Amino acid sequence: MTSRQIAAGQLVILLASLLGWTLIRGGGDLKLQLLLVLGMILGTLYTVYGQLPDWLLQISGGRITADDDPDNLSPRVYLTVLLVVLLLAAATFVGALLLM
């Protein structure tokens, strides 16, 4: 398992916890919940296969490209940045809850 797959798996766990929070606390609407589920599905596919499946790349109509496309930003960069942003958002949320 590569570091990209581990980071994607951690993001899936974070998205699952956010989905659980929206379902329990009613913190989001249906669109947000569907977006979280879609992110969990894509992250799980990436974690399991190490890349997105070819059939998903084909049905996306070119909006999603393979990891080895030179025009893509390296997953090492964007997954790290995304993980840090989500961790900061979670820490801010927890801090706001503790101040209530």
trRosetta pair geometry for C-beta under 8 A, 3 or more apart (Angstrom, degrees):
i j d omega theta_ij theta_ji phi_ij phi_ji
1 5 4.8 -116 -167 83 86 134
1 6 6.1 101 140 -55 114 86
2 5 4.9 101 55 6 73 99
2 6 7.2 -134 101 -3 42 87
2 50 6.5 85 14 -133 118 101
3 6 5.5 -51 -147 37 37 114
3 7 6.2 39 154 -19 68 104
3 76 7.1 46 94 -114 118 92
4 7 5.8 -54 -147 38 31 110
4 8 6.3 31 154 -18 64 107
4 46 7.6 -91 141 161 99 113
4 50 7.6 84 83 -152 113 66
4 75 4.8 49 -132 115 126 130
4 76 6.5 -80 -79 -73 97 65
4 79 6.1 133 -139 18 72 162
5 8 5.6 -53 -145 38 32 112
5 9 6.3 36 153 -21 64 105
5 46 6.9 -164 -114 136 66 77
5 47 5.0 108 -165 -138 82 55
5 50 5.8 -46 -71 -103 122 64
6 9 5.6 -53 -149 35 31 113
6 10 6.5 31 152 -19 64 103
7 10 5.7 -52 -149 35 33 111
7 11 6.5 34 151 -18 64 105
7 75 7.9 160 72 153 134 98
7 79 4.3 94 124 149 139 127
7 80 6.7 -66 -133 -71 151 57
7 83 5.7 -93 -159 -52 100 141
8 11 5.6 -54 -150 37 34 113
8 12 6.5 39 150 -23 65 101
8 43 4.8 -178 179 -157 88 81
8 46 4.5 -114 -163 99 162 118
8 47 4.7 -158 101 -67 111 83
8 79 6.4 -63 -63 -133 70 136
9 12 5.5 -48 -150 30 34 114
9 13 6.7 36 151 -18 64 101
9 43 7.2 154 -85 160 27 103
9 47 4.4 101 -70 -122 84 137
10 13 5.6 -50 -152 33 36 112
10 14 6.5 35 150 -17 66 105
10 83 6.4 39 98 -125 124 121
11 14 5.5 -52 -146 38 35 112
11 15 6.2 36 154 -18 67 105
11 39 7.6 -99 145 161 106 109
11 43 5.3 -139 92 -129 103 144
11 79 7.1 -108 -33 -153 139 91
11 82 6.6 18 -107 119 135 117
11 83 6.2 -101 -72 -89 96 83
11 86 6.8 120 -125 26 82 164
12 15 5.7 -54 -145 39 31 110
12 16 6.3 34 153 -22 64 105
12 39 7.8 -174 -107 131 60 80
12 40 5.3 94 -146 -139 83 68
12 43 3.9 -176 -71 113 94 131
12 44 5.5 103 -122 -63 148 72
12 47 6.3 -63 -12 -24 143 143
13 16 5.7 -53 -148 35 30 113
13 17 6.6 28 153 -17 64 103
14 17 5.8 -54 -150 35 32 109
14 18 6.5 31 152 -16 64 105
14 83 7.9 155 -4 -132 155 69
14 86 5.3 78 149 150 155 138
14 87 7.8 -88 -112 -71 147 63
14 90 6.9 -102 -148 -56 111 142
15 18 5.6 -53 -147 39 34 111
15 19 6.3 38 152 -22 66 104
15 36 5.2 170 -175 -162 95 84
15 39 4.9 -150 -130 102 156 118
15 40 4.9 -160 106 -71 129 85
15 43 6.7 151 19 15 142 151
16 19 5.5 -50 -146 35 32 113
16 20 6.4 36 152 -20 63 103
16 40 5.9 92 -67 -112 79 131
17 20 5.5 -49 -148 35 34 115
17 21 6.5 37 151 -21 64 102
18 21 5.6 -51 -149 34 34 113
18 22 6.5 32 154 -18 65 103
18 36 5.8 -145 96 -128 107 136
19 22 5.8 -54 -148 36 33 108
19 23 6.4 28 154 -17 66 107
19 33 6.3 94 -139 -141 87 74
19 36 4.4 170 -78 130 98 141
19 37 6.6 96 -114 -63 143 69
19 40 7.0 -30 -25 -40 146 139
20 23 5.8 -59 -147 38 31 108
20 24 6.1 18 161 -11 68 112
21 24 6.1 -61 -138 43 28 102
21 25 5.6 -13 177 19 68 118
21 27 5.8 -12 134 26 91 139
22 25 6.8 -65 -119 57 19 85
22 26 7.3 30 -177 -144 52 8
22 27 4.7 -102 -112 62 61 88
22 28 3.8 -29 -139 28 127 109
22 32 6.2 -155 -135 109 157 118
22 33 5.6 -161 111 -84 140 90
22 36 7.0 169 20 0 144 158
23 26 7.9 11 -177 -68 16 43
23 33 7.1 90 -67 -118 83 126
28 31 8.0 -116 164 67 99 64
28 32 3.5 -97 178 80 128 143
28 33 5.8 154 102 -47 117 77
28 36 7.9 99 89 -17 163 130
29 32 5.5 101 54 11 62 100
29 33 7.3 -122 108 -2 35 94
30 33 5.6 -57 -147 40 35 112
30 34 6.2 35 156 -19 69 106
31 34 5.9 -55 -147 37 29 109
31 35 6.4 31 153 -20 63 107
32 35 5.6 -54 -148 36 32 113
32 36 6.4 33 153 -19 65 104
33 36 5.7 -52 -149 36 32 112
33 37 6.4 32 152 -18 64 105
34 37 5.6 -52 -146 37 33 112
34 38 6.3 36 153 -20 65 105
35 38 5.7 -51 -146 36 31 112
35 39 6.4 33 153 -18 63 105
36 39 5.7 -54 -149 37 31 112
36 40 6.4 34 151 -21 64 105
37 40 5.5 -52 -148 35 33 113
37 41 6.4 35 153 -21 66 103
38 41 5.7 -51 -147 34 32 112
38 42 6.4 27 156 -13 65 106
39 42 5.9 -55 -143 41 31 107
39 43 6.0 28 158 -16 65 112
40 43 5.8 -58 -142 42 27 110
40 44 6.1 29 158 -21 64 108
41 44 5.8 -55 -146 36 26 110
41 45 6.5 27 155 -18 62 106
42 45 5.8 -53 -148 36 31 112
42 46 6.4 28 154 -16 64 107
42 52 7.0 -19 -155 -106 85 112
43 46 5.7 -55 -147 39 32 110
43 47 6.1 33 154 -21 66 106
44 47 5.6 -52 -143 36 31 112
44 48 6.2 25 159 -15 66 108
45 48 6.1 -59 -144 40 27 105
45 49 5.9 -11 172 15 66 115
45 52 5.8 51 120 -126 122 64
45 53 6.1 -85 -172 -11 123 95
45 56 7.0 69 157 -23 163 161
46 49 6.8 -70 -128 55 22 85
46 50 7.3 9 -176 -167 55 4
46 51 6.7 -9 -132 -140 71 11
46 52 5.9 -26 -81 -67 83 68
49 52 7.2 99 75 -116 132 11
49 53 6.0 158 -35 -66 176 74
51 66 6.8 18 -174 -154 129 81
51 67 5.2 -113 -123 -2 105 124
52 56 5.0 -99 166 78 107 131
52 57 5.9 126 103 -53 114 91
52 64 6.5 -52 88 152 167 133
52 66 7.5 -142 54 -115 96 55
52 67 7.7 146 14 -35 84 93
53 56 4.8 93 66 3 84 103
53 57 7.3 -151 100 -4 46 86
54 57 5.5 -55 -151 36 38 112
54 58 6.3 37 153 -21 70 106
55 58 5.7 -54 -147 36 33 112
55 59 6.4 21 160 -10 67 107
56 59 6.2 -57 -140 42 30 100
56 60 6.4 40 156 -33 62 106
56 64 6.8 -34 135 83 91 147
57 60 5.9 -53 -152 22 28 117
57 64 5.6 -121 -117 98 62 98
57 65 6.9 65 -145 -136 110 24
57 66 5.9 11 -116 -64 154 77
60 63 4.7 -120 161 51 101 86
60 64 4.0 -51 168 24 176 98
62 65 7.2 17 -164 -75 55 85
65 69 4.2 -15 145 -4 127 160
65 71 7.0 28 78 67 167 106
65 72 5.9 -152 84 -63 117 115
66 69 5.3 126 65 -29 72 95
66 72 7.9 -123 89 -24 44 147
67 72 6.6 -122 -150 86 36 162
67 75 6.1 -30 -137 -25 111 125
68 72 8.0 86 75 33 8 131
69 72 4.7 92 76 -15 93 107
72 75 7.9 2 144 -43 123 73
73 77 5.5 -96 164 73 101 126
73 78 5.1 93 106 -39 123 118
74 77 4.6 88 70 2 91 102
74 78 7.2 166 84 1 49 84
75 78 6.1 -64 -133 50 37 93
75 79 5.1 29 173 -15 76 116
76 79 6.7 -46 -121 41 15 103
76 80 6.3 16 165 -17 52 116
77 80 6.2 -70 -156 37 21 108
77 81 6.4 13 157 -13 63 111
78 81 5.6 -53 -141 41 36 110
78 82 5.9 37 158 -20 68 108
79 82 5.6 -53 -141 41 30 112
79 83 6.1 35 156 -22 64 106
80 83 5.8 -53 -146 35 28 112
80 84 6.4 26 156 -17 63 106
81 84 5.9 -56 -149 37 30 109
81 85 6.3 29 154 -18 65 108
82 85 5.7 -54 -145 38 31 111
82 86 6.2 27 158 -15 65 108
83 86 5.9 -58 -146 40 28 108
83 87 6.2 27 156 -18 65 108
84 87 5.8 -56 -145 38 29 110
84 88 6.3 30 155 -18 64 106
85 88 5.8 -55 -148 37 29 111
85 89 6.3 29 153 -19 64 107
86 89 5.5 -52 -145 37 33 112
86 90 6.3 34 155 -19 65 105
87 90 5.7 -52 -145 38 32 111
87 91 6.2 32 154 -19 65 105
88 91 5.7 -53 -144 37 31 110
88 92 6.2 32 155 -19 64 105
89 92 5.7 -53 -146 37 30 111
89 93 6.3 32 153 -21 63 106
90 93 5.6 -53 -147 36 31 113
90 94 6.3 29 155 -16 65 105
91 94 5.8 -53 -145 39 31 109
91 95 6.2 33 153 -20 64 108
92 95 5.6 -55 -147 39 29 113
92 96 6.3 31 154 -21 64 105
93 96 5.7 -54 -149 34 30 110
93 97 6.5 30 152 -19 64 104
94 97 5.6 -53 -149 35 34 112
94 98 6.4 32 153 -19 66 105
95 98 5.8 -55 -147 36 32 110
95 99 6.5 27 155 -17 64 108
96 99 5.8 -59 -148 37 32 110
96 100 7.0 48 150 -39 62 95
97 100 5.8 -41 -159 7 36 117
